[in-house]
Amino acid sequence: MEIIELASGERKSVIITETLKSDLKNLTEDRFFFNWRTLEGSPVVYKLQLKEKNGILGVMGLIHFPDEARVEIKLITSSKENIGKKKKYEGIVGCLIGYACQLSLTKYGEMACVSLVPKTEIRQHYIEKYGMEDAGWQLFLDGWRLLNIVKKYVLCM
């Protein structure tokens, strides 16, 4: 997986792994808009980092719903320095969504689905940028839309 450093246009390799207990002290509201230690629903929390550096650039909490062949993105964010017009890197959230899609495919095969409940102000952004479908209060990816996200952000094609 890769993100783009906007100042240079250079592609940077990233890795996504589960957070460690020691990571939680760095996942503060000051940097990630939310206190990740208080996240409800027992999601598994993943972090995105540059391969060659340790700093966390993005975070995502996932909950699996095996009966529905669905992975829900409970919460997802880039670090504050990677949001808005002055962000340093492009593609952090796309890589995190792509990773959730890949996990869903691995676990649920052709029935795989990824969903999220977006904040009202970014709902349209998820539809336009990631091809998510509107399902009322949730947005989702499945079928070819889910595969397209994996190809674009995980396989970097």
VENTA-V398000 format. One record per residue. N is the residue number from 1. PSI is psi in whole degrees, -180 to 180 (* if undefined). Layout:
N/PSI + N/PSI
This chain:
1/149 + 2/150 + 3/168 + 4/127 + 5/114 + 6/-35 + 7/-37 + 8/-18 + 9/4 + 10/139 + 11/135 + 12/131 + 13/139 + 14/160 + 15/151 + 16/126 + 17/163 + 18/145 + 19/154 + 20/162 + 21/-37 + 22/-22 + 23/-31 + 24/-31 + 25/-22 + 26/-8 + 27/68 + 28/163 + 29/-33 + 30/-34 + 31/-28 + 32/20 + 33/3 + 34/147 + 35/101 + 36/-16 + 37/-17 + 38/12 + 39/127 + 40/159 + 41/7 + 42/50 + 43/157 + 44/127 + 45/129 + 46/151 + 47/148 + 48/130 + 49/155 + 50/144 + 51/-40 + 52/-3 + 53/162 + 54/-16 + 55/141 + 56/126 + 57/-23 + 58/155 + 59/146 + 60/137 + 61/128 + 62/142 + 63/130 + 64/137 + 65/81 + 66/-37 + 67/-22 + 68/3 + 69/45 + 70/143 + 71/126 + 72/131 + 73/104 + 74/-39 + 75/142 + 76/139 + 77/154 + 78/161 + 79/156 + 80/-33 + 81/-3 + 82/31 + 83/141 + 84/-173 + 85/-23 + 86/18 + 87/154 + 88/-40 + 89/147 + 90/138 + 91/3 + 92/-53 + 93/-39 + 94/-43 + 95/-40 + 96/-44 + 97/-43 + 98/-40 + 99/-42 + 100/-40 + 101/-43 + 102/-42 + 103/-43 + 104/-43 + 105/-44 + 106/-42 + 107/-36 + 108/-1 + 109/-138 + 110/-14 + 111/2 + 112/141 + 113/143 + 114/134 + 115/164 + 116/157 + 117/104 + 118/157 + 119/145 + 120/-43 + 121/-17 + 122/6 + 123/-52 + 124/-34 + 125/-46 + 126/-37 + 127/-47 + 128/-45 + 129/-37 + 130/1 + 131/25 + 132/149 + 133/145 + 134/125 + 135/40 + 136/-114 + 137/-15 + 138/158 + 139/155 + 140/162 + 141/134 + 142/176 + 143/-136 + 144/-30 + 145/-43 + 146/-45 + 147/-38 + 148/-39 + 149/-41 + 150/-46 + 151/-44 + 152/-44 + 153/-27 + 154/-48 + 155/-11 + 156/50 + 157/*
